[in-house]
Amino acid sequence: MSITAEIPLLKATVSSGCNILTDQYDGAFNEYMRRWSDIDKKTPTAIVLPTSEQDIQITVQWAVKSSIPFVIKSGGPSEWSTIGTNGIIIDLSQYSAIQVNKEAGTVTLKGSVLSKEVAVRLADEGLCTALGNGNTVGAVGYFLGGGASIVTSVLGYGSDQIVSARMVTAGGDLVNVTQETHPDLLWAIRGAGQYFGLITELTVECHPLLALGNKRGVIWAGSFLFPLDRIREVCSVMKVIMDDSRHATAGLMMIMAPPPARNPSLIIAARYTGDPQDAPKAYRNLYELEPIVANGSEVPIQNTSDGREAIGAKGDFKRFGIVGLQDFNEDAFVQVADFWKEMVAECPDAINSAFNFQWDSRAPKTPKFDSAMSLHDTRYWQYVHLSRAQRI
């Protein structure tokens, strides 16, 4: 029997607030189809929009019983949140909530809460937790996948914050995942959580803003802009900064051609955790190179990713890749820059692409428990963001 023929049964069992979209020419259908990249984008037979945990469980049970494949969509950054006419999308955007428990030091995230929403709500309560660089990334997916943090050395990885979860299994059962009820499953979702069921609710640890090393709940953020042909001397200085654990520096070295001039550049997006007044001392050698642009100021922790909003825009053909590294190899990074220049010369559309190297001068905070997260010895990351130029 076709999926279309099975949908009336689903409509009859979910709540009245659970919309099921099936008209692929409808504006709402196409709006919910949008995601970060259009690569391999497919059109499903239906998009289900549950408004409760019960709706989610009923939808999974219906899909399993009817042998209907499905994928989950939250913030939409994943290339895997798409499926063809052989399946459906369960879109969690209409099921979203944040519940803070200050006494317990936890925050419970339901459904499709975005990282920016979590950061703002916690800051309003005088709290923070490990979050990444993307405001529009689904927070639950970020935590489940490991989650390199803005302040990894202070708070640890995202998966280290997980306390418990509620999950719909492949069989359609709703289970509470805690250390007492399912210790093996809790071990697994801390770092590999996307592969064991549909997480409807996640409770994670949160921390006082004082954990950031100052009373204002801020970190120092700055930018240093250099012509790309100065990459070797900048790398030599950055190597010293990265190896100096006396200062809590972290950030990105970005090979790119920023608009509007589109000049090949090396941009250091730098951060400092602690007293912001100490940041200029930590980056003194970088200032002494006399970059084209050098700026920095204290930024509330909930606003540290606001400058990257454009990167999170949905649509167009983009790809994002990442690999963990054990060291910063200056020669290898220079070779990456040479490759980027060759790529742009051969394919001008690649001008929107960038290669980024993320560092943290201090090792990630190690949790007191074991988990599926195996990267606690990793403080360097190489990113590639491939994008064609948008056409109008």
C-alpha positions as CSV (number, residue, x, y, z in Angstrom):
1,M,0.0,0.0,0.0
2,S,1.3,3.5,-0.8
3,I,2.2,6.1,1.8
4,T,-0.6,8.3,0.6
5,A,-3.1,5.6,1.3
6,E,-1.7,5.2,4.8
7,I,-1.8,8.9,5.8
8,P,-5.5,9.0,6.7
9,L,-4.8,6.5,9.5
10,L,-2.1,8.7,10.8
11,K,-4.3,11.8,10.7
12,A,-7.0,9.9,12.6
13,T,-4.6,9.1,15.5
14,V,-2.4,12.2,16.1
15,S,-3.7,15.3,17.8
16,S,-5.7,18.0,15.9
17,G,-2.7,20.3,16.1
18,C,-0.4,17.9,14.3
19,N,-0.3,19.1,10.6
20,I,0.5,16.7,7.8
21,L,1.6,18.4,4.6
22,T,1.3,16.4,1.4
23,D,1.0,19.0,-1.4
24,Q,4.5,19.5,-2.7
25,Y,3.4,22.6,-4.6
26,D,2.1,24.3,-1.5
27,G,4.1,27.2,-0.1
28,A,4.1,25.8,3.5
29,F,5.4,22.4,2.2
30,N,8.3,24.0,0.4
31,E,9.1,26.3,3.4
32,Y,9.4,23.3,5.7
33,M,11.6,21.6,3.0
34,R,14.3,24.2,3.3
35,R,17.6,23.3,4.9
36,W,21.1,24.5,5.0
37,S,22.2,22.9,1.8
38,D,20.3,21.9,-1.3
39,I,22.8,19.1,-2.2
40,D,20.9,15.9,-2.7
41,K,17.7,17.5,-1.6
42,K,14.7,15.3,-2.2
43,T,11.0,15.7,-1.9
44,P,9.1,13.4,0.5
45,T,5.6,12.2,0.2
46,A,4.7,14.0,3.4
47,I,6.0,16.3,6.1
48,V,4.6,15.6,9.6
49,L,4.6,18.5,12.1
50,P,4.0,17.0,15.6
51,T,3.1,19.4,18.5
52,S,3.6,16.9,21.3
53,E,5.7,14.0,22.4
54,Q,2.7,11.7,21.9
55,D,2.3,12.9,18.3
56,I,6.0,12.0,17.7
57,Q,5.6,8.5,19.2
58,I,2.4,7.8,17.3
59,T,4.0,8.9,14.0
60,V,7.0,6.6,14.6
61,Q,4.8,3.7,15.5
62,W,2.7,4.3,12.4
63,A,5.8,4.5,10.2
64,V,7.3,1.3,11.7
65,K,4.1,-0.6,11.3
66,S,3.6,0.5,7.7
67,S,7.3,0.0,6.8
68,I,7.6,3.7,5.9
69,P,11.2,5.2,6.0
70,F,11.5,8.6,7.8
71,V,14.1,11.2,8.7
72,I,14.1,13.8,11.5
73,K,14.5,17.5,10.9
74,S,15.3,20.0,13.6
75,G,17.4,23.1,12.7
76,G,18.0,21.7,9.2
77,P,21.8,21.9,8.9
78,S,22.3,18.2,8.2
79,E,22.6,16.9,4.6
80,W,20.7,13.8,5.9
81,S,17.5,15.5,6.9
82,T,16.0,14.7,3.5
83,I,14.2,11.8,1.9
84,G,12.4,11.0,-1.3
85,T,8.9,10.0,-2.1
86,N,9.5,6.6,-0.5
87,G,9.4,8.2,2.9
88,I,8.4,11.2,5.2
89,I,10.0,13.9,7.2
90,I,9.2,14.3,10.8
91,D,9.8,18.0,11.4
92,L,10.1,18.9,15.0
93,S,9.9,22.7,14.6
94,Q,6.4,22.9,16.1
95,Y,7.5,21.0,19.2
96,S,9.9,23.2,21.0
97,A,10.5,24.2,24.7
98,I,13.2,25.1,27.2
99,Q,12.8,24.4,30.9
100,V,15.5,25.7,33.3
101,N,16.0,24.1,36.7
102,K,18.4,26.4,38.5
103,E,18.4,24.3,41.7
104,A,19.4,21.2,39.8
105,G,21.8,23.1,37.5
106,T,20.1,21.6,34.4
107,V,18.1,22.7,31.4
108,T,15.6,20.5,29.6
109,L,15.4,20.9,25.8
110,K,12.4,19.7,23.9
111,G,12.2,19.0,20.2
112,S,13.6,21.6,17.8
113,V,15.1,24.1,20.1
114,L,17.9,26.1,18.3
115,S,21.3,26.8,19.9
116,K,20.8,30.6,20.0
117,E,17.5,30.2,21.9
118,V,19.2,28.0,24.5
119,A,22.1,30.5,24.9
120,V,19.7,33.5,25.4
121,R,17.4,31.7,27.8
122,L,20.3,30.5,30.0
123,A,22.0,33.9,30.0
124,D,18.7,35.5,31.2
125,E,19.0,33.1,34.1
126,G,22.6,33.8,34.8
127,L,23.7,30.5,33.3
128,C,25.5,29.0,30.3
129,T,26.3,25.6,28.8
130,A,28.5,24.2,26.1
131,L,27.3,25.4,22.7
132,G,28.9,25.6,19.2
133,N,29.4,28.3,16.6
134,G,26.0,28.1,14.8
135,N,23.0,30.0,16.1
136,T,20.5,28.1,13.8
137,V,21.8,24.6,14.6
138,G,19.3,22.4,16.5
139,A,20.6,22.2,20.1
140,V,19.6,18.6,20.7
141,G,21.4,17.3,17.6
142,Y,24.5,19.4,18.6
143,F,24.7,17.8,22.1
144,L,24.0,14.2,20.8
145,G,26.8,14.4,18.1
146,G,29.6,15.4,20.5
147,G,29.6,19.1,20.0
148,A,32.8,21.1,19.9
149,S,32.1,24.1,22.2
150,I,32.9,27.8,22.1
151,V,34.6,27.2,25.5
152,T,35.5,23.5,25.4
153,S,38.4,24.0,27.8
154,V,36.1,25.4,30.4
155,L,32.9,23.4,30.1
156,G,33.8,20.4,27.9
157,Y,32.1,19.1,24.8
158,G,28.4,19.3,24.3
159,S,27.9,15.6,24.8
160,D,29.6,15.9,28.2
161,Q,26.7,18.0,29.4
162,I,24.0,15.3,28.8
163,V,22.3,14.2,32.0
164,S,19.3,12.3,30.7
165,A,16.9,11.9,27.7
166,R,13.5,10.8,26.6
167,M,13.6,8.7,23.4
168,V,11.3,6.9,21.0
169,T,13.0,3.7,20.0
170,A,12.8,2.0,16.6
171,G,10.0,-0.1,18.0
172,G,8.0,2.9,18.9
173,D,8.5,2.6,22.7
174,L,9.0,5.8,24.7
175,V,11.9,5.3,27.3
176,N,13.5,7.5,29.9
177,V,17.3,7.3,29.5
178,T,19.1,7.9,32.8
179,Q,22.1,6.4,34.6
180,E,19.7,4.4,36.7
181,T,17.3,3.1,33.9
182,H,19.5,2.6,30.8
183,P,23.2,3.3,31.6
184,D,24.4,1.7,28.4
185,L,22.1,3.8,26.3
186,L,23.1,7.0,28.2
187,W,26.8,6.1,27.5
188,A,25.9,5.8,23.8
189,I,23.9,9.0,23.3
190,R,26.7,11.0,24.8
191,G,28.5,11.4,21.5
192,A,26.7,9.0,19.1
193,G,23.1,9.9,20.0
194,Q,21.7,10.2,16.6
195,Y,21.8,6.4,15.9
196,F,19.7,4.9,18.7
197,G,16.3,6.5,18.5
198,L,14.4,9.8,18.2
199,I,15.3,12.0,21.1
200,T,12.2,14.0,22.1
201,E,13.7,15.6,25.2
202,L,17.2,16.1,26.4
203,T,18.3,17.3,29.9
204,V,21.8,18.9,30.0
205,E,24.0,20.4,32.7
206,C,24.3,24.2,32.8
207,H,26.7,26.4,34.7
208,P,26.9,29.8,36.3
209,L,28.2,32.6,34.0
210,L,31.0,33.0,36.5
211,A,32.5,29.8,35.0
212,L,33.6,32.0,32.1
213,G,36.1,33.7,34.4
214,N,34.4,37.0,34.9
215,K,31.3,38.4,36.6
216,R,29.7,39.8,33.4
217,G,29.2,36.5,31.5
218,V,31.3,37.6,28.6
219,I,34.2,36.4,26.5
220,W,36.6,38.5,24.5
221,A,36.2,38.2,20.7
222,G,38.3,39.8,18.0
223,S,39.3,39.7,14.4
224,F,42.7,40.0,12.7
225,L,42.8,40.4,8.9
226,F,45.9,39.7,6.8
227,P,46.6,39.3,3.1
228,L,46.8,35.6,2.3
229,D,50.4,36.0,1.0
230,R,51.5,36.7,4.6
231,I,50.3,33.2,5.7
232,R,53.7,31.8,6.7
233,E,54.6,34.6,9.2
234,V,51.1,34.6,10.6
235,C,51.2,30.8,11.1
236,S,54.5,31.1,12.9
237,V,53.0,33.5,15.4
238,M,49.8,31.5,15.7
239,K,51.7,28.4,16.5
240,V,53.3,30.1,19.5
241,I,49.8,31.4,20.7
242,M,48.2,27.9,20.3
243,D,51.0,26.3,22.3
244,D,50.8,28.8,25.2
245,S,48.3,27.3,27.7
246,R,48.9,30.1,30.1
247,H,46.3,32.0,28.2
248,A,42.8,30.6,27.4
249,T,42.8,31.5,23.7
250,A,40.7,29.8,21.0
251,G,39.2,30.5,17.7
252,L,39.4,30.0,13.9
253,M,42.1,30.7,11.3
254,M,40.1,31.2,8.1
255,I,41.3,31.1,4.5
256,M,38.8,32.9,2.5
257,A,37.9,35.9,0.2
258,P,35.4,38.0,2.2
259,P,33.0,40.4,0.4
260,P,32.9,43.0,-1.0
261,A,36.5,43.2,-2.2
262,R,37.0,39.4,-2.5
263,N,40.7,39.6,-1.8
264,P,42.3,36.3,-0.7
265,S,42.7,36.7,3.0
266,L,43.7,35.0,6.2
267,I,41.3,36.0,9.0
268,I,41.9,35.1,12.7
269,A,38.6,35.0,14.5
270,A,40.0,35.0,18.0
271,R,38.5,34.4,21.4
272,Y,39.7,34.7,25.0
273,T,38.0,33.2,28.0
274,G,38.6,34.9,31.4
275,D,39.2,38.6,32.1
276,P,38.7,40.4,28.8
277,Q,41.4,42.9,29.7
278,D,44.0,40.1,29.5
279,A,43.2,39.4,25.8
280,P,45.5,42.0,24.2
281,K,48.4,40.5,26.1
282,A,47.6,37.0,24.9
283,Y,47.5,38.2,21.3
284,R,50.3,40.8,21.5
285,N,52.5,39.0,18.9
286,L,49.6,39.0,16.5
287,Y,49.0,42.7,17.0
288,E,52.7,43.3,16.4
289,L,52.4,41.9,12.8
290,E,50.3,45.0,12.0
291,P,47.3,43.4,10.4
292,I,45.0,45.3,8.0
293,V,42.3,45.1,10.5
294,A,42.6,44.3,14.3
295,N,39.7,44.7,16.6
296,G,38.3,43.1,19.7
297,S,35.9,43.6,22.6
298,E,34.0,41.7,25.2
299,V,30.8,40.0,24.0
300,P,28.1,38.3,26.0
301,I,28.4,34.6,25.7
302,Q,24.9,34.3,24.1
303,N,26.0,36.7,21.3
304,T,29.3,35.2,20.3
305,S,28.0,33.5,17.1
306,D,25.9,36.4,15.9
307,G,28.5,37.5,13.4
308,R,28.2,34.1,11.6
309,E,24.5,34.4,10.8
310,A,25.2,34.5,7.0
311,I,27.0,31.2,7.1
312,G,23.8,29.6,8.6
313,A,21.5,30.8,5.8
314,K,19.5,28.1,4.2
315,G,19.6,27.1,0.6
316,D,22.1,27.0,-2.3
317,F,24.6,24.2,-2.8
318,K,27.0,24.0,0.1
319,R,29.0,21.3,1.9
320,F,30.6,21.3,5.3
321,G,33.3,18.9,6.4
322,I,35.4,18.5,9.6
323,V,38.2,16.4,10.9
324,G,40.0,16.4,14.3
325,L,43.8,16.8,14.4
326,Q,46.4,16.4,17.0
327,D,48.6,19.4,16.2
328,F,48.9,22.5,14.0
329,N,51.2,21.9,11.1
330,E,52.3,25.2,9.6
331,D,53.5,23.7,6.3
332,A,50.3,21.7,5.9
333,F,48.1,24.8,6.5
334,V,50.1,26.7,3.8
335,Q,49.5,23.8,1.4
336,V,45.8,24.1,2.2
337,A,45.9,27.8,1.2
338,D,47.7,26.9,-2.0
339,F,45.0,24.4,-2.8
340,W,42.2,26.9,-2.1
341,K,43.8,29.4,-4.5
342,E,44.1,26.7,-7.2
343,M,40.4,25.7,-6.6
344,V,39.2,29.3,-7.0
345,A,41.3,29.8,-10.1
346,E,39.9,26.7,-11.7
347,C,36.3,27.2,-10.5
348,P,35.4,30.9,-9.8
349,D,32.2,29.8,-8.1
350,A,34.3,28.5,-5.3
351,I,35.1,32.0,-4.1
352,N,32.5,31.5,-1.4
353,S,34.3,28.5,0.0
354,A,36.6,28.6,3.0
355,F,39.1,26.4,4.9
356,N,39.1,27.0,8.6
357,F,41.4,25.7,11.4
358,Q,40.0,25.8,14.9
359,W,42.3,25.7,17.9
360,D,42.0,25.8,21.7
361,S,45.2,26.5,23.6
362,R,44.0,24.4,26.5
363,A,42.8,20.8,26.5
364,P,39.0,20.1,26.6
365,K,37.6,19.7,30.1
366,T,37.4,16.0,30.8
367,P,34.1,14.6,32.3
368,K,34.0,12.4,35.3
369,F,32.2,9.6,33.3
370,D,33.0,7.5,30.2
371,S,31.0,7.9,27.1
372,A,30.9,7.3,23.3
373,M,32.6,10.6,22.9
374,S,36.2,9.7,22.0
375,L,37.7,13.1,21.2
376,H,38.7,14.5,24.6
377,D,42.3,14.6,23.5
378,T,41.5,16.7,20.5
379,R,41.8,20.5,20.6
380,Y,42.4,21.1,16.9
381,W,39.9,20.9,14.0
382,Q,40.1,21.4,10.3
383,Y,36.9,22.6,8.6
384,V,36.0,22.9,4.9
385,H,33.0,25.0,3.8
386,L,32.4,24.5,0.1
387,S,29.9,26.8,-1.6
388,R,29.0,27.9,-5.0
389,A,28.4,31.6,-5.7
390,Q,24.7,32.4,-5.5
391,R,23.0,33.5,-8.7
392,I,20.1,35.8,-9.1
